[in-house]
Amino acid sequence: MGFFDFLTEEIAIDLGTANTLIIHNDKVVVDSPSIVAIDRSSNKVIAIGHEASLMQGKTHENIKTIRPLKDGVIADFNASEQMINQLIKSIPTLRKKIFTPSLRMVICIPSGITEVEMRAVRESAERVNGKEVYLIHEPMAAAIGIGIDIKQPKGNMVVDIGGGTTEIAVIALSGIVCDKSVKIAGDVFTNDIVYYMRRQHNLYVGERTAEKIKISIGAALEDLENPPDEMSVQGRDLLTGKPKQAKVSHIEISKALDKSIIRIEDAIMEALSQTPPELAADIYNTGIYLAGGGSMLRGLDKRLSLKTDLPVYIAEDPLQAVVRGTGIALKNLDNYKTVLNK
């Protein structure tokens, strides 16, 4: 331990396509949408997170809202750096400090990420005062967050359905034995709903409304044990141009999402087909673990269970499983050295 270690703060970051979460002192201190609002004329950031998400779809020509992360990786370097910087500055305990502390960070990244994309994440972190930056793969972080002992010689399958990507991995002996990353996740579900509303109801709805529909009545199966009530949706009539309202049920949304869910099912089946037989035997006993916001889609666990003939479990807190796992890896850096990329 160095003399200046008291000036170093430790933070764990889950840089997500839809939400960015930060853990500091074992607590989730930031849970914010990954959205930035920028003034076009001066190129300055006006708002980030919740404030910027309220502006989404409602801006005039001088303001644009962008999502700096696409498919779990940095798409807009400048905006993502400013977003990370502002979010770190908004951590209550760091705000009170006189000096800007150096940061020891663990950031989670998708398993299908390229070297160039990894460098972009690392450089962004270093520019916001990251002294030591470690990267951890999302499925691995999810497994640690769920409570799986990843060091055991035992196969566990984790499916992390986020905003931009679905990460599927079979984990054993602190390593990923086989993995599959598909760009079908929460964002694609939202777009499916926008498209369905246009096609079936002649109703043009924005991304925010579609997201609301997905959360309120989204389903992967038509027959649910306790189905949600129908929902009234407002948007613009494509024929007359007038504002209009339509009633939508969870059955319609399950039809709208069907194609995308089939692609996730296929990816899981492909990952299972690549799994070594001894680990496949373990997975038969342990089942599949789901994490990420997409796993909260009603009936998805049941549908995947019917497809794979395996028990499917949803993590206790699917939205925070990945960041909690990242936080545990940060606290026990020596124990998890093998799963971290420095």
Contacts in CASP RR format, 6 or more apart in sequence:
PFRMAT RR
TARGET T0000
AUTHOR 0000-0000-0000
METHOD contacts of the structure
MODEL  1
MGFFDFLTEEIAIDLGTANTLIIHNDKVVVDSPSIVAIDRSSNKVIAIGH
EASLMQGKTHENIKTIRPLKDGVIADFNASEQMINQLIKSIPTLRKKIFT
PSLRMVICIPSGITEVEMRAVRESAERVNGKEVYLIHEPMAAAIGIGIDI
KQPKGNMVVDIGGGTTEIAVIALSGIVCDKSVKIAGDVFTNDIVYYMRRQ
HNLYVGERTAEKIKISIGAALEDLENPPDEMSVQGRDLLTGKPKQAKVSH
IEISKALDKSIIRIEDAIMEALSQTPPELAADIYNTGIYLAGGGSMLRGL
DKRLSLKTDLPVYIAEDPLQAVVRGTGIALKNLDNYKTVLNK
4 102 0 8 1.000
7 99 0 8 1.000
7 101 0 8 1.000
7 102 0 8 1.000
8 101 0 8 1.000
8 102 0 8 1.000
8 103 0 8 1.000
8 104 0 8 1.000
8 131 0 8 1.000
9 24 0 8 1.000
9 93 0 8 1.000
9 94 0 8 1.000
9 101 0 8 1.000
9 102 0 8 1.000
9 103 0 8 1.000
9 104 0 8 1.000
10 24 0 8 1.000
10 103 0 8 1.000
10 104 0 8 1.000
10 105 0 8 1.000
10 330 0 8 1.000
10 331 0 8 1.000
11 22 0 8 1.000
11 23 0 8 1.000
11 24 0 8 1.000
11 88 0 8 1.000
11 91 0 8 1.000
11 103 0 8 1.000
11 104 0 8 1.000
11 105 0 8 1.000
11 330 0 8 1.000
12 22 0 8 1.000
12 23 0 8 1.000
12 24 0 8 1.000
12 105 0 8 1.000
12 106 0 8 1.000
12 107 0 8 1.000
12 323 0 8 1.000
12 325 0 8 1.000
12 326 0 8 1.000
12 327 0 8 1.000
12 329 0 8 1.000
12 330 0 8 1.000
13 20 0 8 1.000
13 21 0 8 1.000
13 22 0 8 1.000
13 23 0 8 1.000
13 84 0 8 1.000
13 105 0 8 1.000
13 106 0 8 1.000
13 107 0 8 1.000
13 108 0 8 1.000
13 125 0 8 1.000
13 323 0 8 1.000
13 326 0 8 1.000
14 20 0 8 1.000
14 21 0 8 1.000
14 22 0 8 1.000
14 107 0 8 1.000
14 108 0 8 1.000
14 141 0 8 1.000
14 322 0 8 1.000
14 323 0 8 1.000
14 326 0 8 1.000
15 34 0 8 1.000
15 69 0 8 1.000
15 72 0 8 1.000
15 74 0 8 1.000
15 80 0 8 1.000
15 84 0 8 1.000
15 107 0 8 1.000
15 108 0 8 1.000
15 109 0 8 1.000
15 121 0 8 1.000
16 34 0 8 1.000
16 69 0 8 1.000
16 72 0 8 1.000
16 162 0 8 1.000
16 163 0 8 1.000
16 164 0 8 1.000
17 34 0 8 1.000
17 67 0 8 1.000
17 69 0 8 1.000
17 70 0 8 1.000
17 71 0 8 1.000
17 72 0 8 1.000
17 162 0 8 1.000
17 163 0 8 1.000
17 164 0 8 1.000
17 165 0 8 1.000
17 185 0 8 1.000
17 187 0 8 1.000
18 33 0 8 1.000
18 34 0 8 1.000
18 162 0 8 1.000
18 163 0 8 1.000
18 164 0 8 1.000
18 186 0 8 1.000
18 187 0 8 1.000
19 31 0 8 1.000
19 32 0 8 1.000
19 33 0 8 1.000
19 34 0 8 1.000
19 319 0 8 1.000
20 30 0 8 1.000
20 32 0 8 1.000
20 33 0 8 1.000
20 34 0 8 1.000
20 83 0 8 1.000
20 84 0 8 1.000
20 87 0 8 1.000
21 28 0 8 1.000
21 30 0 8 1.000
21 31 0 8 1.000
21 32 0 8 1.000
21 319 0 8 1.000
21 320 0 8 1.000
21 322 0 8 1.000
21 323 0 8 1.000
22 28 0 8 1.000
22 29 0 8 1.000
22 30 0 8 1.000
22 87 0 8 1.000
22 88 0 8 1.000
22 91 0 8 1.000
22 323 0 8 1.000
23 29 0 8 1.000
23 323 0 8 1.000
23 324 0 8 1.000
23 326 0 8 1.000
23 327 0 8 1.000
23 330 0 8 1.000
24 91 0 8 1.000
24 93 0 8 1.000
24 94 0 8 1.000
25 93 0 8 1.000
26 327 0 8 1.000
26 331 0 8 1.000
28 320 0 8 1.000
28 323 0 8 1.000
28 324 0 8 1.000
29 91 0 8 1.000
29 92 0 8 1.000
29 93 0 8 1.000
30 87 0 8 1.000
30 90 0 8 1.000
30 91 0 8 1.000
31 320 0 8 1.000
32 48 0 8 1.000
32 49 0 8 1.000
32 50 0 8 1.000
32 87 0 8 1.000
33 49 0 8 1.000
33 50 0 8 1.000
33 52 0 8 1.000
33 53 0 8 1.000
34 49 0 8 1.000
34 67 0 8 1.000
34 68 0 8 1.000
34 69 0 8 1.000
34 83 0 8 1.000
35 48 0 8 1.000
35 49 0 8 1.000
35 52 0 8 1.000
35 53 0 8 1.000
35 56 0 8 1.000
35 65 0 8 1.000
35 66 0 8 1.000
35 67 0 8 1.000
36 45 0 8 1.000
36 47 0 8 1.000
36 48 0 8 1.000
36 49 0 8 1.000
36 52 0 8 1.000
36 65 0 8 1.000
36 66 0 8 1.000
36 67 0 8 1.000
36 68 0 8 1.000
36 79 0 8 1.000
36 82 0 8 1.000
36 83 0 8 1.000
37 45 0 8 1.000
37 46 0 8 1.000
37 47 0 8 1.000
37 48 0 8 1.000
37 51 0 8 1.000
37 52 0 8 1.000
37 55 0 8 1.000
37 59 0 8 1.000
37 63 0 8 1.000
37 64 0 8 1.000
37 65 0 8 1.000
38 44 0 8 1.000
38 45 0 8 1.000
38 46 0 8 1.000
38 63 0 8 1.000
38 64 0 8 1.000
38 65 0 8 1.000
38 66 0 8 1.000
38 79 0 8 1.000
39 45 0 8 1.000
39 46 0 8 1.000
39 62 0 8 1.000
39 63 0 8 1.000
40 61 0 8 1.000
40 62 0 8 1.000
40 63 0 8 1.000
40 64 0 8 1.000
41 62 0 8 1.000
45 79 0 8 1.000
45 82 0 8 1.000
45 83 0 8 1.000
45 86 0 8 1.000
46 52 0 8 1.000
46 63 0 8 1.000
47 55 0 8 1.000
48 82 0 8 1.000
48 83 0 8 1.000
48 86 0 8 1.000
48 87 0 8 1.000
49 83 0 8 1.000
49 87 0 8 1.000
52 65 0 8 1.000
53 65 0 8 1.000
53 208 0 8 1.000
55 63 0 8 1.000
55 65 0 8 1.000
56 65 0 8 1.000
56 207 0 8 1.000
56 208 0 8 1.000
57 65 0 8 1.000
57 206 0 8 1.000
57 207 0 8 1.000
57 208 0 8 1.000
59 65 0 8 1.000
66 76 0 8 1.000
66 79 0 8 1.000
67 75 0 8 1.000
68 74 0 8 1.000
68 75 0 8 1.000
68 76 0 8 1.000
68 77 0 8 1.000
68 79 0 8 1.000
68 80 0 8 1.000
68 83 0 8 1.000
69 75 0 8 1.000
69 80 0 8 1.000
70 164 0 8 1.000
71 110 0 8 1.000
71 164 0 8 1.000
71 165 0 8 1.000
71 183 0 8 1.000
72 109 0 8 1.000
72 110 0 8 1.000
72 163 0 8 1.000
72 164 0 8 1.000
72 165 0 8 1.000
73 109 0 8 1.000
73 110 0 8 1.000
73 113 0 8 1.000
73 117 0 8 1.000
73 120 0 8 1.000
73 121 0 8 1.000
74 80 0 8 1.000
74 117 0 8 1.000
74 120 0 8 1.000
74 121 0 8 1.000
74 124 0 8 1.000
77 120 0 8 1.000
77 124 0 8 1.000
80 124 0 8 1.000
81 124 0 8 1.000
81 127 0 8 1.000
81 128 0 8 1.000
84 124 0 8 1.000
84 125 0 8 1.000
84 128 0 8 1.000
85 127 0 8 1.000
85 128 0 8 1.000
88 94 0 8 1.000
88 103 0 8 1.000
88 128 0 8 1.000
89 95 0 8 1.000
94 101 0 8 1.000
100 129 0 8 1.000
101 129 0 8 1.000
102 129 0 8 1.000
102 130 0 8 1.000
102 131 0 8 1.000
103 125 0 8 1.000
103 128 0 8 1.000
103 129 0 8 1.000
103 130 0 8 1.000
103 131 0 8 1.000
103 132 0 8 1.000
104 130 0 8 1.000
104 131 0 8 1.000
104 132 0 8 1.000
104 330 0 8 1.000
105 125 0 8 1.000
105 130 0 8 1.000
105 132 0 8 1.000
105 133 0 8 1.000
105 134 0 8 1.000
105 330 0 8 1.000
106 134 0 8 1.000
106 135 0 8 1.000
106 136 0 8 1.000
106 326 0 8 1.000
106 327 0 8 1.000
106 329 0 8 1.000
106 330 0 8 1.000
106 333 0 8 1.000
106 340 0 8 1.000
107 121 0 8 1.000
107 125 0 8 1.000
107 133 0 8 1.000
107 134 0 8 1.000
107 135 0 8 1.000
107 136 0 8 1.000
107 326 0 8 1.000
108 135 0 8 1.000
108 136 0 8 1.000
108 137 0 8 1.000
108 138 0 8 1.000
108 141 0 8 1.000
108 322 0 8 1.000
108 323 0 8 1.000
108 326 0 8 1.000
109 117 0 8 1.000
109 118 0 8 1.000
109 121 0 8 1.000
109 135 0 8 1.000
109 136 0 8 1.000
109 137 0 8 1.000
109 138 0 8 1.000
110 137 0 8 1.000
110 138 0 8 1.000
110 165 0 8 1.000
110 167 0 8 1.000
110 181 0 8 1.000
111 137 0 8 1.000
111 138 0 8 1.000
111 139 0 8 1.000
111 140 0 8 1.000
111 167 0 8 1.000
111 169 0 8 1.000
111 176 0 8 1.000
111 179 0 8 1.000
111 181 0 8 1.000
112 165 0 8 1.000
112 167 0 8 1.000
112 179 0 8 1.000
112 181 0 8 1.000
113 121 0 8 1.000
118 135 0 8 1.000
118 341 0 8 1.000
121 135 0 8 1.000
122 133 0 8 1.000
122 135 0 8 1.000
125 133 0 8 1.000
126 133 0 8 1.000
132 342 0 8 1.000
133 342 0 8 1.000
134 329 0 8 1.000
134 330 0 8 1.000
134 333 0 8 1.000
134 340 0 8 1.000
134 341 0 8 1.000
134 342 0 8 1.000
135 340 0 8 1.000
135 341 0 8 1.000
135 342 0 8 1.000
136 326 0 8 1.000
136 329 0 8 1.000
136 336 0 8 1.000
136 339 0 8 1.000
136 340 0 8 1.000
136 341 0 8 1.000
137 167 0 8 1.000
137 169 0 8 1.000
137 176 0 8 1.000
137 179 0 8 1.000
137 339 0 8 1.000
138 160 0 8 1.000
138 167 0 8 1.000
138 322 0 8 1.000
139 158 0 8 1.000
139 160 0 8 1.000
139 167 0 8 1.000
139 168 0 8 1.000
139 169 0 8 1.000
139 171 0 8 1.000
139 176 0 8 1.000
139 179 0 8 1.000
140 150 0 8 1.000
140 169 0 8 1.000
140 171 0 8 1.000
140 175 0 8 1.000
140 176 0 8 1.000
140 339 0 8 1.000
141 322 0 8 1.000
141 323 0 8 1.000
141 325 0 8 1.000
141 326 0 8 1.000
141 329 0 8 1.000
142 158 0 8 1.000
142 160 0 8 1.000
142 167 0 8 1.000
142 289 0 8 1.000
142 291 0 8 1.000
142 292 0 8 1.000
142 315 0 8 1.000
142 321 0 8 1.000
142 322 0 8 1.000
142 325 0 8 1.000
143 150 0 8 1.000
143 156 0 8 1.000
143 158 0 8 1.000
143 169 0 8 1.000
143 171 0 8 1.000
143 289 0 8 1.000
144 150 0 8 1.000
144 324 0 8 1.000
144 325 0 8 1.000
144 326 0 8 1.000
144 328 0 8 1.000
144 329 0 8 1.000
144 336 0 8 1.000
145 291 0 8 1.000
145 315 0 8 1.000
145 321 0 8 1.000
145 322 0 8 1.000
145 324 0 8 1.000
145 325 0 8 1.000
145 328 0 8 1.000
146 158 0 8 1.000
146 289 0 8 1.000
146 291 0 8 1.000
146 315 0 8 1.000
146 316 0 8 1.000
146 321 0 8 1.000
148 156 0 8 1.000
148 158 0 8 1.000
148 171 0 8 1.000
148 289 0 8 1.000
150 156 0 8 1.000
150 171 0 8 1.000
150 172 0 8 1.000
150 173 0 8 1.000
150 174 0 8 1.000
150 175 0 8 1.000
150 339 0 8 1.000
151 173 0 8 1.000
151 174 0 8 1.000
152 172 0 8 1.000
152 173 0 8 1.000
153 172 0 8 1.000
153 173 0 8 1.000
154 172 0 8 1.000
154 282 0 8 1.000
154 286 0 8 1.000
155 170 0 8 1.000
155 171 0 8 1.000
155 172 0 8 1.000
155 177 0 8 1.000
155 279 0 8 1.000
155 282 0 8 1.000
155 283 0 8 1.000
155 286 0 8 1.000
156 170 0 8 1.000
156 171 0 8 1.000
156 172 0 8 1.000
156 282 0 8 1.000
156 283 0 8 1.000
156 286 0 8 1.000
156 289 0 8 1.000
157 168 0 8 1.000
157 169 0 8 1.000
157 170 0 8 1.000
157 171 0 8 1.000
157 271 0 8 1.000
157 272 0 8 1.000
157 275 0 8 1.000
157 283 0 8 1.000
157 286 0 8 1.000
157 287 0 8 1.000
157 288 0 8 1.000
157 289 0 8 1.000
158 167 0 8 1.000
158 168 0 8 1.000
158 169 0 8 1.000
158 171 0 8 1.000
158 288 0 8 1.000
158 289 0 8 1.000
158 291 0 8 1.000
159 166 0 8 1.000
159 167 0 8 1.000
159 168 0 8 1.000
159 264 0 8 1.000
159 268 0 8 1.000
159 288 0 8 1.000
159 289 0 8 1.000
159 290 0 8 1.000
159 291 0 8 1.000
159 295 0 8 1.000
159 304 0 8 1.000
160 166 0 8 1.000
160 167 0 8 1.000
160 168 0 8 1.000
160 290 0 8 1.000
160 291 0 8 1.000
160 292 0 8 1.000
160 295 0 8 1.000
160 321 0 8 1.000
160 322 0 8 1.000
161 185 0 8 1.000
161 186 0 8 1.000
161 264 0 8 1.000
161 290 0 8 1.000
161 291 0 8 1.000
161 292 0 8 1.000
161 293 0 8 1.000
161 294 0 8 1.000
161 295 0 8 1.000
161 297 0 8 1.000
161 300 0 8 1.000
162 185 0 8 1.000
162 186 0 8 1.000
162 292 0 8 1.000
162 293 0 8 1.000
162 294 0 8 1.000
163 185 0 8 1.000
163 186 0 8 1.000
163 187 0 8 1.000
163 293 0 8 1.000
163 294 0 8 1.000
164 183 0 8 1.000
164 185 0 8 1.000
164 186 0 8 1.000
164 187 0 8 1.000
164 188 0 8 1.000
165 181 0 8 1.000
165 182 0 8 1.000
165 183 0 8 1.000
165 184 0 8 1.000
165 185 0 8 1.000
166 181 0 8 1.000
166 182 0 8 1.000
166 184 0 8 1.000
166 185 0 8 1.000
166 264 0 8 1.000
166 267 0 8 1.000
167 179 0 8 1.000
167 180 0 8 1.000
167 181 0 8 1.000
168 179 0 8 1.000
168 180 0 8 1.000
168 181 0 8 1.000
168 182 0 8 1.000
168 267 0 8 1.000
168 268 0 8 1.000
168 271 0 8 1.000
169 176 0 8 1.000
169 177 0 8 1.000
169 178 0 8 1.000
169 179 0 8 1.000
169 180 0 8 1.000
169 271 0 8 1.000
170 176 0 8 1.000
170 177 0 8 1.000
170 178 0 8 1.000
170 179 0 8 1.000
170 271 0 8 1.000
170 275 0 8 1.000
170 279 0 8 1.000
170 283 0 8 1.000
171 177 0 8 1.000
172 279 0 8 1.000
172 282 0 8 1.000
174 336 0 8 1.000
174 338 0 8 1.000
174 339 0 8 1.000
175 338 0 8 1.000
175 339 0 8 1.000
177 275 0 8 1.000
177 276 0 8 1.000
177 279 0 8 1.000
178 271 0 8 1.000
178 274 0 8 1.000
178 275 0 8 1.000
179 271 0 8 1.000
180 267 0 8 1.000
180 268 0 8 1.000
180 270 0 8 1.000
180 271 0 8 1.000
180 274 0 8 1.000
182 263 0 8 1.000
182 264 0 8 1.000
182 267 0 8 1.000
184 260 0 8 1.000
184 263 0 8 1.000
184 264 0 8 1.000
184 267 0 8 1.000
185 294 0 8 1.000
186 214 0 8 1.000
186 293 0 8 1.000
186 294 0 8 1.000
188 260 0 8 1.000
189 214 0 8 1.000
189 257 0 8 1.000
189 260 0 8 1.000
189 294 0 8 1.000
189 297 0 8 1.000
190 207 0 8 1.000
190 210 0 8 1.000
190 211 0 8 1.000
190 214 0 8 1.000
191 210 0 8 1.000
192 256 0 8 1.000
192 257 0 8 1.000
192 259 0 8 1.000
192 260 0 8 1.000
193 205 0 8 1.000
193 210 0 8 1.000
193 213 0 8 1.000
193 214 0 8 1.000
193 253 0 8 1.000
193 256 0 8 1.000
193 257 0 8 1.000
194 205 0 8 1.000
194 206 0 8 1.000
194 207 0 8 1.000
194 210 0 8 1.000
195 256 0 8 1.000
196 252 0 8 1.000
196 253 0 8 1.000
196 255 0 8 1.000
196 256 0 8 1.000
197 203 0 8 1.000
197 204 0 8 1.000
197 205 0 8 1.000
197 210 0 8 1.000
197 213 0 8 1.000
197 233 0 8 1.000
197 246 0 8 1.000
197 248 0 8 1.000
198 204 0 8 1.000
198 238 0 8 1.000
200 252 0 8 1.000
201 233 0 8 1.000
201 246 0 8 1.000
201 248 0 8 1.000
202 237 0 8 1.000
202 238 0 8 1.000
202 239 0 8 1.000
203 233 0 8 1.000
203 235 0 8 1.000
203 236 0 8 1.000
203 237 0 8 1.000
203 238 0 8 1.000
203 244 0 8 1.000
203 246 0 8 1.000
204 235 0 8 1.000
204 236 0 8 1.000
204 237 0 8 1.000
204 238 0 8 1.000
205 213 0 8 1.000
205 233 0 8 1.000
205 234 0 8 1.000
205 235 0 8 1.000
206 235 0 8 1.000
209 233 0 8 1.000
209 234 0 8 1.000
209 235 0 8 1.000
213 231 0 8 1.000
213 233 0 8 1.000
213 248 0 8 1.000
213 253 0 8 1.000
214 253 0 8 1.000
214 297 0 8 1.000
216 228 0 8 1.000
216 231 0 8 1.000
217 228 0 8 1.000
217 229 0 8 1.000
217 230 0 8 1.000
217 231 0 8 1.000
217 248 0 8 1.000
217 249 0 8 1.000
217 250 0 8 1.000
217 253 0 8 1.000
218 228 0 8 1.000
218 250 0 8 1.000
218 253 0 8 1.000
218 254 0 8 1.000
218 257 0 8 1.000
218 297 0 8 1.000
218 298 0 8 1.000
219 227 0 8 1.000
219 228 0 8 1.000
219 250 0 8 1.000
219 251 0 8 1.000
219 253 0 8 1.000
219 254 0 8 1.000
219 257 0 8 1.000
219 297 0 8 1.000
219 298 0 8 1.000
219 299 0 8 1.000
220 254 0 8 1.000
220 257 0 8 1.000
220 261 0 8 1.000
220 297 0 8 1.000
220 298 0 8 1.000
220 299 0 8 1.000
220 300 0 8 1.000
220 302 0 8 1.000
220 303 0 8 1.000
221 254 0 8 1.000
221 298 0 8 1.000
221 299 0 8 1.000
221 302 0 8 1.000
221 303 0 8 1.000
222 250 0 8 1.000
222 251 0 8 1.000
222 254 0 8 1.000
222 255 0 8 1.000
224 250 0 8 1.000
224 298 0 8 1.000
224 299 0 8 1.000
227 250 0 8 1.000
227 298 0 8 1.000
228 250 0 8 1.000
228 298 0 8 1.000
230 247 0 8 1.000
230 248 0 8 1.000
230 249 0 8 1.000
231 247 0 8 1.000
231 248 0 8 1.000
231 249 0 8 1.000
232 245 0 8 1.000
232 246 0 8 1.000
232 247 0 8 1.000
232 248 0 8 1.000
233 245 0 8 1.000
233 246 0 8 1.000
233 247 0 8 1.000
233 248 0 8 1.000
234 243 0 8 1.000
234 244 0 8 1.000
234 245 0 8 1.000
235 243 0 8 1.000
235 244 0 8 1.000
235 245 0 8 1.000
236 242 0 8 1.000
236 243 0 8 1.000
236 244 0 8 1.000
237 243 0 8 1.000
237 244 0 8 1.000
250 298 0 8 1.000
257 297 0 8 1.000
261 300 0 8 1.000
261 303 0 8 1.000
264 304 0 8 1.000
265 303 0 8 1.000
265 304 0 8 1.000
265 307 0 8 1.000
265 308 0 8 1.000
268 288 0 8 1.000
268 304 0 8 1.000
268 307 0 8 1.000
268 308 0 8 1.000
269 307 0 8 1.000
269 308 0 8 1.000
272 280 0 8 1.000
272 283 0 8 1.000
272 308 0 8 1.000
275 283 0 8 1.000
283 310 0 8 1.000
284 310 0 8 1.000
287 310 0 8 1.000
287 311 0 8 1.000
287 312 0 8 1.000
287 313 0 8 1.000
288 304 0 8 1.000
288 308 0 8 1.000
288 310 0 8 1.000
288 311 0 8 1.000
288 312 0 8 1.000
288 313 0 8 1.000
289 312 0 8 1.000
289 313 0 8 1.000
289 314 0 8 1.000
289 315 0 8 1.000
290 300 0 8 1.000
290 301 0 8 1.000
290 304 0 8 1.000
290 312 0 8 1.000
290 313 0 8 1.000
290 314 0 8 1.000
290 315 0 8 1.000
290 318 0 8 1.000
291 314 0 8 1.000
291 315 0 8 1.000
291 318 0 8 1.000
291 321 0 8 1.000
291 322 0 8 1.000
292 315 0 8 1.000
292 318 0 8 1.000
292 319 0 8 1.000
292 321 0 8 1.000
292 322 0 8 1.000
293 318 0 8 1.000
293 319 0 8 1.000
294 300 0 8 1.000
294 318 0 8 1.000
295 301 0 8 1.000
295 314 0 8 1.000
295 315 0 8 1.000
295 318 0 8 1.000
296 314 0 8 1.000
296 318 0 8 1.000
296 319 0 8 1.000
301 312 0 8 1.000
301 313 0 8 1.000
301 314 0 8 1.000
302 312 0 8 1.000
304 312 0 8 1.000
305 311 0 8 1.000
305 312 0 8 1.000
315 321 0 8 1.000
317 324 0 8 1.000
328 336 0 8 1.000
329 336 0 8 1.000
329 339 0 8 1.000
329 340 0 8 1.000
333 340 0 8 1.000
END
